[in-house]
């Protein structure tokens, strides 16, 4: 009898040991996740075919993963687009379209990405600008470095700001700064420093880390050495022409730029100032590219790359003079299309590297993708896992990608692309009555200058795109509720 009991105990011990090893194996197979979340960056990168941008580190990341050539944000403005990414819910689900409304003011119980990862045993890290509102950020992360104010280092610009303060005027400062200083003298250099220090501390833990890089958002402040990479005279002045036949509220002309010192309050910018700003946008891109390179090198040095999935993304696109505008704030292709690169951990057996996908994907898909990759229990989401496309970049995917942009509380613009055509309807936000429609062709370019809606030659295309749009935005659906009236 004693022998039987001993055998049973040994059997249970062995079984328990095997189960523990299985659990440990499963846990160890869950990758770390590092997301570079960039502000106001359109696909102006070498790996996306830019003829001007110098981005060797991001280009290297693209060669080490899958570059998505047709990725789109859900709204071309910071706060709602970031909420969508971090919750997996579209702006029309959250009911928040304004930059002024924090997520938690409306939604106390929606599960965010950091909350889900915390629950599943990960250390979660927020560095720089991740959510737009710091009130959404602080309590949801294990490690939190909030977004910092803009830094000016050029003595002339510092003097200007001090004088503005004395005069009681808005001390926002000039639109660009190019001091001969170290990377850490500006805030994205410090963000990279915090990321590196945190990686060194968490090297033995599972982690989800968001590194929020603020450039190339205005002001275009970056160390002089990144400005020196470019010859300002080589930048072409974009056409200021507006598309013909667009809805009266289709474009926002200026956005934030007009609030900066030295920018004329009326009229278009002259060519010299235009080139200075384009130069600053590119210098800012090369600056954040260098910070990404530092963080990536740290992953290698700490032997973390083999089990770390990398995501590089932007919250929305941006216009640097196109259509005479300097902002996002529209449903146009140039504002809704974003760069997206996903590189699986190097020990993942199906890993694809140096591949390009033309699948229509969206920023809202990231939530479901990470849930799938990390093996978490699925929770409700408006996105879908991109794992099948990451493993097979040529796979056919969704027929459309959609975005929204509201004009106040009474008018909502809803838009869809099939990768070639973009169709937009401007609707009464309550009744869904169509106030205006736009059809633009975007075969190989971000810009289009003629609204083809109503043109008999393109009637079949417009009807097809209209049907695709309505699969997402039914005209008989609920009103586009805003801010204090979430749908769920």
C-alpha positions in Angstrom: 0.0 0.0 0.0 2.8 2.4 0.9 4.5 1.7 -2.4 1.2 2.5 -4.2 1.0 5.8 -2.3 4.6 6.7 -3.1 4.1 5.9 -6.8 1.0 8.1 -6.8 2.7 11.0 -5.1 5.7 10.7 -7.5 3.2 10.7 -10.4 1.4 13.7 -9.1 4.8 15.5 -8.6 5.9 14.7 -12.1 2.6 15.8 -13.6 2.7 19.0 -11.5 6.3 19.6 -12.7 5.3 19.1 -16.3 2.4 21.4 -15.9 4.6 24.1 -14.3 7.1 23.7 -17.2 4.3 24.0 -19.7 3.0 27.2 -18.0 6.5 28.6 -17.8 7.1 27.8 -21.4 3.9 29.5 -22.4 4.8 32.5 -20.3 8.3 32.7 -21.8 6.8 32.5 -25.3 4.8 35.7 -24.7 6.9 38.4 -26.3 7.8 41.8 -25.0 6.2 44.6 -27.0 7.8 47.9 -27.8 5.8 50.5 -29.7 7.3 53.7 -31.2 4.3 56.0 -31.3 5.1 59.1 -33.4 3.2 62.4 -33.6 2.2 64.1 -36.9 4.4 61.8 -39.0 3.1 61.0 -42.5 4.8 58.3 -44.6 7.8 60.7 -45.2 10.4 58.0 -44.7 13.1 56.5 -46.9 11.5 53.0 -46.6 8.2 54.5 -47.9 10.0 56.0 -51.0 10.6 59.5 -49.7 13.0 61.3 -52.0 14.1 63.7 -49.2 13.8 62.1 -45.7 17.0 60.6 -44.2 15.8 57.8 -41.9 18.4 54.9 -41.8 17.2 53.4 -38.5 13.5 53.3 -39.4 14.5 51.9 -42.8 16.5 49.2 -41.1 13.5 48.4 -38.9 11.4 48.0 -42.1 13.9 45.6 -43.5 13.5 43.6 -40.3 9.8 43.3 -40.5 6.6 44.0 -42.5 5.9 47.5 -43.9 2.3 48.3 -44.3 1.9 50.5 -47.4 -1.9 51.1 -46.9 -2.3 51.8 -43.2 -4.9 54.4 -41.9 -5.8 56.2 -38.7 -9.4 56.5 -37.5 -9.3 60.2 -37.1 -6.7 62.7 -38.2 -6.3 64.4 -34.8 -4.3 63.5 -31.7 -6.6 62.7 -28.9 -9.3 60.5 -30.6 -6.8 58.7 -32.7 -4.7 57.7 -29.7 -7.7 56.7 -27.7 -8.7 54.4 -30.6 -5.3 52.8 -30.7 -5.1 52.2 -27.0 -8.7 50.8 -26.6 -9.2 49.1 -29.9 -12.4 51.1 -30.3 -13.2 53.6 -33.1 -14.1 57.2 -32.4 -17.7 56.6 -33.4 -17.9 53.8 -30.8 -16.2 55.9 -28.1 -18.2 59.0 -29.1 -15.2 61.2 -28.7 -14.1 63.3 -31.7 -12.6 66.3 -29.8 -9.1 67.0 -28.8 -10.4 68.5 -25.6 -12.2 65.4 -24.1 -10.1 62.9 -22.1 -11.1 59.2 -22.4 -11.8 58.7 -18.7 -14.1 61.7 -18.5 -16.6 59.7 -20.6 -15.5 56.1 -20.2 -14.7 54.9 -16.7 -14.8 51.2 -17.5 -13.4 50.7 -21.1 -10.4 48.4 -20.8 -7.3 50.0 -22.2 -4.2 48.3 -23.6 -2.0 49.0 -20.5 -4.8 47.8 -18.2 -5.1 44.5 -20.1 -1.3 44.0 -20.1 -1.1 44.8 -16.4 -3.8 42.1 -15.7 -1.7 39.6 -17.7 1.5 40.0 -15.7 3.3 42.6 -17.9 5.1 45.7 -16.7 3.7 48.5 -18.7 5.6 51.7 -19.6 4.5 55.0 -21.0 7.2 57.4 -22.1 6.5 60.8 -23.7 3.2 61.4 -25.5 1.2 58.2 -25.6 -2.4 59.3 -24.7 -3.0 63.0 -25.6 -4.3 63.7 -22.1 -2.0 63.1 -19.1 -5.1 62.4 -17.0 -5.7 59.3 -19.1 -2.1 58.2 -18.7 -0.9 58.4 -15.2 -2.8 55.6 -13.4 -2.7 53.0 -16.1 1.0 52.2 -16.4 3.6 50.5 -14.1 6.2 53.1 -15.2 5.2 56.5 -16.4 7.2 59.4 -17.9 4.8 62.0 -18.9 5.0 64.2 -22.0 7.2 67.2 -21.5 6.8 70.8 -22.7 8.7 72.0 -25.8 12.2 73.1 -25.2 14.0 76.0 -27.0 17.8 76.1 -26.9 18.6 78.9 -29.4 19.4 82.0 -27.3 17.6 84.2 -29.9 14.4 82.2 -29.5 14.7 82.1 -25.8 15.0 85.9 -25.8 11.9 86.2 -28.0 9.9 84.0 -25.6 11.0 86.0 -22.6 10.0 89.3 -24.3 6.6 87.9 -25.2 6.0 87.0 -21.6 6.9 90.5 -20.5 4.4 91.9 -23.0 1.7 89.6 -21.7 1.5 87.8 -25.1 1.3 84.2 -25.9 4.8 82.8 -25.3 4.4 79.9 -27.7 7.7 80.8 -29.4 8.9 80.4 -32.9 7.9 77.5 -35.1 11.4 76.0 -35.2 14.6 75.8 -33.2 18.0 74.5 -34.4 20.6 74.9 -31.6 24.0 73.2 -31.7 23.2 71.0 -28.7 23.0 67.3 -27.7 20.0 65.2 -28.5 18.9 65.2 -24.9 18.6 69.0 -24.9 15.3 68.4 -26.7 12.6 66.2 -25.2 12.7 63.3 -27.7 16.3 62.8 -26.8 15.3 62.5 -23.2 12.5 60.1 -24.1 15.0 57.8 -25.7 17.2 58.1 -22.5 14.3 57.2 -20.3 13.4 54.2 -22.6 17.0 52.9 -22.4 17.2 53.3 -18.7 13.9 51.5 -18.3 14.8 48.6 -20.6 17.9 48.1 -18.4 15.7 47.9 -15.3 13.1 45.6 -16.9 15.3 43.3 -18.9 14.2 40.3 -16.8 10.5 41.2 -16.9 7.8 40.9 -19.6 7.0 44.4 -20.7 4.8 46.6 -22.9 6.5 49.8 -23.6 5.2 52.8 -25.6 7.8 55.4 -26.5 5.9 58.5 -27.5 8.1 60.6 -29.8 6.7 64.2 -30.2 8.5 65.2 -33.3 7.8 66.0 -36.1 4.9 67.8 -34.4 5.3 71.6 -34.2 7.5 73.3 -33.2 10.2 71.8 -35.4 12.8 71.8 -32.7 15.8 69.5 -33.3 19.6 69.7 -32.8 21.5 71.5 -35.6 23.3 68.4 -36.8 20.0 67.0 -38.1 19.2 70.2 -39.9 22.7 70.0 -41.4 21.8 66.7 -43.1 19.7 68.6 -45.6 20.1 71.4 -48.2 17.2 73.7 -47.7 17.3 74.9 -51.3 16.6 71.3 -52.6 13.1 71.2 -51.0 10.3 71.7 -53.6 7.5 74.1 -52.8 4.3 72.1 -52.8 1.3 73.3 -54.8 -1.0 75.5 -52.7 -3.9 74.6 -55.1 -7.1 73.5 -53.4 -9.0 70.5 -54.8 -11.9 71.6 -57.1 -15.4 71.0 -56.0 -14.8 70.0 -52.4 -17.2 70.5 -49.5 -16.9 73.9 -47.9 -15.6 72.4 -44.6 -13.4 69.7 -46.2 -10.1 71.3 -45.3 -8.7 73.1 -42.2 -6.3 75.7 -43.5 -3.9 76.3 -40.7 -4.4 74.3 -37.6 -1.7 75.1 -35.0 0.9 76.9 -37.1 -0.7 80.4 -37.0 -0.2 80.5 -33.2 3.6 80.5 -33.5 5.8 83.6 -33.4 6.9 84.9 -36.7 4.1 83.3 -38.8 2.0 85.8 -40.7 -1.6 85.8 -39.5 -3.1 86.1 -43.0 -2.3 84.8 -46.5 0.0 82.1 -47.7 3.6 81.7 -46.5 6.3 82.9 -48.8 8.7 80.4 -50.3 11.6 81.0 -47.9 9.5 80.4 -44.8 7.9 77.4 -46.5 11.3 75.9 -47.1 12.4 76.6 -43.6 9.4 74.8 -42.2 9.8 71.8 -44.6 13.4 71.7 -43.6 12.4 71.7 -39.9 9.9 68.9 -40.5 12.6 66.7 -42.1 15.2 67.6 -39.5 12.7 66.5 -36.8 12.1 63.2 -38.6 15.9 62.5 -38.8 16.1 63.4 -35.1 13.5 60.9 -34.0 15.1 58.3 -36.3 18.3 58.6 -34.4 16.5 58.1 -31.1 14.8 55.0 -32.4 18.3 53.7 -33.4 19.6 54.2 -29.8 16.6 52.3 -28.3 16.9 49.5 -30.9 20.7 49.1 -30.2 19.9 48.8 -26.5 17.5 45.9 -27.2 20.4 44.2 -29.0 22.9 44.9 -26.3 20.6 43.5 -23.6 19.8 40.5 -25.7 16.1 41.5 -25.7 15.5 41.7 -29.4 15.0 38.0 -29.8 11.8 38.1 -27.7 10.6 41.6 -28.4 8.0 42.6 -31.0 8.5 46.1 -32.4 5.8 48.4 -33.7 6.5 51.7 -35.4 3.4 53.9 -36.1 2.1 57.4 -36.2 -1.2 58.9 -34.9 -2.1 60.5 -38.3 -0.6 62.1 -41.3 0.3 65.8 -41.9 0.4 68.5 -44.6 3.6 70.6 -45.0 2.2 73.2 -47.4 0.1 70.9 -49.6 -3.3 72.5 -50.4 -1.8 75.6 -48.8 -2.2 74.0 -45.4 0.0 73.2 -42.4 -1.9 70.7 -40.3 -3.9 67.4 -40.3 -7.6 67.9 -39.4 -9.2 66.4 -42.5 -10.5 63.3 -44.2 -7.9 63.6 -47.0 -5.6 60.8 -47.9 -2.5 62.7 -46.9 -3.9 63.1 -43.3 -5.4 59.7 -42.8 -2.7 57.5 -44.3 0.1 56.6 -41.8 3.3 54.7 -41.6 3.1 51.3 -39.9 5.9 48.8 -39.5 5.6 45.6 -37.4 8.6 43.4 -36.8 8.1 40.2 -34.9 10.5 38.9 -32.3 13.5 37.2 -34.0 12.8 33.8 -32.3 9.3 33.6 -33.9 9.5 30.8 -36.4 7.1 32.3 -39.0 8.8 35.7 -38.8 8.8 37.7 -42.0 11.4 40.4 -42.7 11.9 42.9 -45.4 8.3 42.5 -46.7 5.8 45.0 -47.8 2.0 44.5 -47.5 -0.6 46.4 -49.5 -3.4 45.1 -47.2 -5.8 47.8 -46.0 -5.1 48.0 -42.3 -6.0 50.4 -39.5 -4.4 51.7 -36.3 -7.5 50.4 -34.4 -6.2 46.9 -35.4 -3.2 47.1 -33.1 -5.1 46.2 -29.9 -6.5 42.9 -31.3 -3.2 42.1 -32.9 -1.3 42.3 -29.6 -4.0 40.4 -27.8 -3.6 37.6 -30.4 0.2 37.6 -30.3 0.4 37.6 -26.5 -2.3 34.9 -26.1 -4.6 37.0 -24.0 -8.3 36.3 -23.7 -10.1 38.3 -26.4 -12.1 41.3 -25.4 -14.6 43.4 -27.5 -12.8 45.4 -30.2 -13.6 47.3 -33.4 -10.3 46.1 -34.9 -9.0 42.7 -36.0 -5.8 40.8 -35.5 -3.2 41.5 -38.2 -1.3 38.3 -37.4 -2.4 36.5 -40.6 -1.0 39.4 -42.7 2.2 39.7 -40.7 2.8 36.0 -41.4 1.6 36.3 -45.0 2.0 39.9 -46.2 0.5 39.2 -49.6 -2.7 37.9 -48.2 -5.9 39.6 -49.3 -7.5 41.5 -46.5 -10.3 44.0 -45.9 -12.0 45.8 -48.9 -11.9 49.2 -47.2 -10.3 51.3 -44.4 -12.4 54.1 -42.8 -11.9 57.3 -40.9 -14.1 60.1 -39.6 -13.6 63.9 -39.0 -16.3 66.1 -37.4 -16.9 69.8 -37.9 -18.4 70.8 -34.6 -21.3 68.8 -33.3 -23.6 69.1 -36.2 -21.5 67.9 -39.2 -19.6 64.6 -39.5 -17.3 63.6 -42.4 -17.1 59.9 -43.0 -14.6 58.5 -45.5 -13.4 55.2 -46.9 -10.6 54.1 -49.2 -10.1 50.9 -51.2 -6.5 51.6 -51.7 -7.0 53.5 -55.0 -10.2 55.6 -54.5 -11.3 57.7 -51.5 -14.9 58.4 -51.1 -16.2 60.9 -48.4 -19.6 62.0 -47.3 -20.3 65.0 -45.2 -23.4 64.3 -43.2 -25.8 65.9 -40.7 -24.5 64.2 -37.5 -28.0 63.4 -36.3 -30.0 62.5 -39.3 -27.1 61.3 -41.6 -28.5 63.4 -44.4 -25.7 63.9 -47.0 -24.6 67.5 -47.2 -21.7 66.9 -49.7 -19.7 64.1 -51.3 -16.2 63.7 -52.6 -14.5 61.1 -54.8 -10.7 61.3 -55.2 -8.4 59.0 -57.1 -5.2 58.0 -55.3 -3.4 55.4 -57.3 0.2 56.3 -56.6 0.0 59.6 -54.9 -1.2 61.2 -51.6 -2.7 64.2 -53.3 -5.7 64.7 -55.6 -7.0 68.0 -57.0 -10.4 67.2 -58.6 -13.5 66.0 -56.8 -15.0 63.4 -59.2 -18.2 62.9 -57.3 -21.2 63.3 -59.6 -19.0 62.9 -62.7 -20.9 60.4 -64.9 -17.7 58.8 -66.1 -17.0 57.7 -62.5 -20.6 56.9 -61.5 -19.9 53.1 -61.2 -16.8 53.7 -59.0 -18.7 56.2 -56.8 -21.7 53.8 -56.3 -19.3 50.9 -55.4 -17.4 53.1 -52.9 -20.7 54.4 -51.5 -21.8 50.9 -50.7 -18.5 50.1 -49.1 -18.7 53.2 -47.0 -22.2 52.3 -45.8 -21.1 48.9 -44.6 -19.3 50.8 -41.9 -21.5 53.9 -41.6 -25.1 52.9 -42.2 -27.3 55.9 -42.9 -30.0 54.3 -40.7 -27.5 54.0 -37.8 -27.6 56.0 -34.6 -26.5 59.6 -34.7 -22.8 60.4 -34.3 -23.0 60.9 -30.5 -20.3 63.2 -29.0 -18.3 63.4 -25.9 -20.8 62.9 -23.0 -23.0 60.4 -25.0 -21.0 57.3 -25.7 -22.6 54.5 -27.6 -21.3 51.9 -25.3 
